[in-house]
Amino acid sequence: MPDSKDVLEQQYLEMRWRTLSLAADLDRVQRASGGPALLGSDARLAKLRRAWEVLLSEGGGADRAERVQMIFSDMTPPPK
């Protein structure tokens, strides 16, 4: 079983790429017409912010993926 340093070594470049890609996506939204207002008001972006808070929390625990998944899950009750 690999240790944490090995896992990071294997995953770092992809993690870095995904972070840069996300930053570029947000830059495109902000530069588009109405972008700054949308960044502050869109519910989807609010969910992304909540997910980032989970990712950035100190000692976030081993359940980060589950907590982030729950942020994006539709919790509305099914129709009767």
Steps between C-alpha positions, in 0.01 A plus 500: 500500500649839403566756771361854488813645339478244218131578445573872483791439263273301270206743512658845532523592131138405436388686813693806384345477151147476640561802723634706209207393282252610766676835539482552123128413496429756774707761314287445187178538698625819663614656171168426326219752499333498842772276640587684821134517607445136411803391704336650807145379446484167318393202716728262310801715575391517864510119507848508350609740774361267767687210341824702498450570870488126561814450293686778681393410854788412728506133584204455266476132576490204269140568398558810284369332185179393675443847647558668163270251329225584748535871418424423135230239570135579440340463841146595398242236588371295209153585369211312656 
